[in-house]
Amino acid sequence: MTPVEVDSLRKLIVEAAPDPALAEPVLVCDADATLDDLIPFSSLIMLGVIVAVEDAYRIRVTKPMIAQALGGGATLRKLAQMIEAAR
């Protein structure tokens, strides 16, 4: 099992966004940057990311997982850790 690459999450988030151009700051941000500060990380974008994560990594994302990953603000690192923990 390979570790979740933050760069693959960057691409996944941009592709899952309803407006990919608005999500492009994710492509160059620090892995610990709060995504809400970079893009309008609305529930619509979050839903798209969850579905994309489930499809790409073949995991089931649960409410407790989301609560932990979003606690204190979603970051690429937290999302990667959520995926790793679910594998």
PAVO-675691 format. One record per residue (C-alpha): residue number from 0; z, y, x negated. Coordinates in Angstrom, 3 decimals. Layout:
% residues N
{rec NUM {Z Y X}}
...
% end
This chain:
% residues 87
{rec 0 {0.000 0.000 0.000}}
{rec 1 {-1.008 3.346 -1.451}}
{rec 2 {1.045 6.499 -0.929}}
{rec 3 {-0.134 9.007 1.647}}
{rec 4 {-2.146 11.666 -0.112}}
{rec 5 {-1.364 15.234 0.901}}
{rec 6 {-5.028 16.127 0.357}}
{rec 7 {-6.120 13.557 2.933}}
{rec 8 {-3.653 15.103 5.399}}
{rec 9 {-5.156 18.536 4.717}}
{rec 10 {-8.600 17.295 5.719}}
{rec 11 {-7.235 15.377 8.707}}
{rec 12 {-5.462 18.487 10.085}}
{rec 13 {-8.552 20.685 9.730}}
{rec 14 {-10.761 18.060 11.376}}
{rec 15 {-8.242 17.548 14.224}}
{rec 16 {-7.901 21.265 14.984}}
{rec 17 {-9.674 22.607 18.063}}
{rec 18 {-10.938 25.446 15.839}}
{rec 19 {-11.246 24.103 12.280}}
{rec 20 {-11.786 27.574 10.838}}
{rec 21 {-8.301 28.605 11.977}}
{rec 22 {-6.795 25.575 10.246}}
{rec 23 {-8.528 26.102 6.882}}
{rec 24 {-5.470 27.701 5.200}}
{rec 25 {-4.023 24.162 5.183}}
{rec 26 {-6.668 23.193 2.621}}
{rec 27 {-5.060 25.310 -0.120}}
{rec 28 {-1.394 25.719 0.819}}
{rec 29 {1.610 24.337 -1.033}}
{rec 30 {2.678 20.908 0.248}}
{rec 31 {6.052 22.366 1.254}}
{rec 32 {4.665 25.438 3.041}}
{rec 33 {5.642 25.634 6.691}}
{rec 34 {2.430 25.025 8.594}}
{rec 35 {3.516 27.309 11.446}}
{rec 36 {3.408 30.204 8.976}}
{rec 37 {-0.178 29.392 7.981}}
{rec 38 {-1.933 28.469 11.180}}
{rec 39 {-1.177 28.581 14.896}}
{rec 40 {0.286 25.056 14.810}}
{rec 41 {0.357 24.839 18.584}}
{rec 42 {1.121 21.769 20.641}}
{rec 43 {-2.639 21.262 21.024}}
{rec 44 {-3.169 21.099 17.269}}
{rec 45 {-0.080 18.908 16.873}}
{rec 46 {-1.385 16.482 19.491}}
{rec 47 {-4.713 16.276 17.665}}
{rec 48 {-2.922 15.649 14.371}}
{rec 49 {-0.758 12.913 15.902}}
{rec 50 {-3.768 11.122 17.346}}
{rec 51 {-5.664 11.483 14.069}}
{rec 52 {-2.671 10.180 12.061}}
{rec 53 {-2.322 7.196 14.379}}
{rec 54 {-6.031 6.404 14.043}}
{rec 55 {-6.328 7.001 10.300}}
{rec 56 {-3.144 5.243 9.221}}
{rec 57 {-2.894 2.659 12.022}}
{rec 58 {0.694 3.605 12.894}}
{rec 59 {2.430 4.559 16.115}}
{rec 60 {4.004 8.021 16.060}}
{rec 61 {7.185 8.211 18.127}}
{rec 62 {9.216 11.151 19.439}}
{rec 63 {11.981 10.614 16.851}}
{rec 64 {9.376 10.585 14.072}}
{rec 65 {7.889 13.848 15.349}}
{rec 66 {11.330 15.444 15.655}}
{rec 67 {12.129 14.562 12.053}}
{rec 68 {8.735 15.664 10.702}}
{rec 69 {8.852 18.980 12.585}}
{rec 70 {12.534 19.753 12.031}}
{rec 71 {12.763 23.060 10.202}}
{rec 72 {8.994 23.446 10.433}}
{rec 73 {6.190 20.977 9.814}}
{rec 74 {4.937 20.646 6.242}}
{rec 75 {2.324 18.436 4.644}}
{rec 76 {5.038 16.717 2.615}}
{rec 77 {7.108 15.952 5.751}}
{rec 78 {4.055 14.558 7.521}}
{rec 79 {3.240 12.372 4.507}}
{rec 80 {6.844 11.119 4.400}}
{rec 81 {6.728 10.360 8.139}}
{rec 82 {3.608 8.233 7.636}}
{rec 83 {5.072 6.439 4.612}}
{rec 84 {8.247 5.603 6.549}}
{rec 85 {6.202 4.140 9.409}}
{rec 86 {4.173 1.804 7.198}}
% end
